[in-house]
Amino acid sequence: MPAARRVRRISFTRNSATVLLPLPGPPFTRVGPDASTAHMTRLLTERYPEFRSIDLDVRDADGVDSLWGRHAREIELVVHAAAQPSHDWAAREPQTDFAVNANGTLNLLEANRRHAPGASFVFISTNKVYGDTPNRLPLEELDTRLELPEGHRYHGGIDTSMSIDASMHSLFGASKAAADLLVQEYGRYFGMPTVCLRGGCLTGPNHAGTMLHGFLSYLMRCTVAGESYRVFGYGGKQVRDNIHSADMVEACIAFHRSPRAAAVYNIGGGRESNCSMLEAIEICQRIAGAELSWELDDAPRRGDHRWWISDLDEFRADYPEWRIRYGVEQILREIYEFNAERWAAPVS
């Protein structure tokens, strides 16, 4: 299928008048065939009669507008997660990356403005909008991780005061930053209820992790299946916070209950749920009862973060009922329990 015809799946649940974007289907092979969530779409269709899945490319402005027009009275909440998610892939095909991440977002925003301006618009953004600015932090090297000194202003997590300027973002980060600014502008200029949730690593038991995306799921898969894993740079001591998909969904619902115009938050596992690569490897091996075969590539990915932990205080101040319920070990144990039998099965 030519690139121009590939799709992002738009899912519409009629009874709850909610639009969820997207569940990448079979044509979505940019980060590898294992990234397809077609099996999850089939499962949702089987379990929930009210669930509908519609194949529609977010770059198709007329198609998106037509869909919104048909369901305008029913749309209450849009969760926009349609994206090309890989740094490496974006560098190989930047035109498509920008068209999906930036132009696709514009199409969704404009359709929402025309047909359902009062609907909450939640954009799943990324901490990559800050580029490599976090790499300037005065990190200390510990046995298993890089860490900020306790007295540093960002020790509890990085907040939205960090600049997105004068930094290298990767082409993926640049296209997501463009989308992020569009979401803010539609909220601010048109008074629409919009929010950018600048996520750390979003994961969970149904995460289709691959080499280019979804490191916790892919790391556990490699541990269980006996596949080799490559760590890029920083001695494996780079740190990420990890948020379970259920906690992210609860954040979206919290915003929808009390929406604001042009809201922006950093959101991830924060201090409750974070790990370095070395720490994640140790946890995977302990849970799976197997040793991971892995190698260190001394060259980090360009623009990649050495350390990221989200400051959750800004979101909690506005939505005090929300909390992190899953830590890294619980997340990895769920990933293992949901997938180990399938991953360990020999290929027929």
Buried (B, 14 or more C-beta within 10 A) or exposed (E): EEEEEBBBBBBBBEEEBBBBBBBBBBBBEBBBEBBBBBEBBEEBEEEEEEBBBEBBBBBBBEBBBBBBEEBBEBBBBBBBBBBBBBBBBBBEBBEBBBBBBBBBBBBBBBBBBEBBBEBBBBBBBBBBBBBBBBBEBEBEEEEBBBBBEEEEEBBBBBBBEBEBEEBEBBBBBBBBBBBBBBBBBBBEEBEBBBBBBBBBBBBBBBBBBBBBBBBBBBBBBBBBBEBEBEBBBBBBBBBBBBBBBBBBEBBBBBBBEEBEBBBBBBBBBBBBBBBBBBBBBBBBBEBBEBEBEBEBEEEBBBBBBBBBBBBBEBBBEBBEEBEBEBBBBEBBBBBBEBBBEEBEEEEE
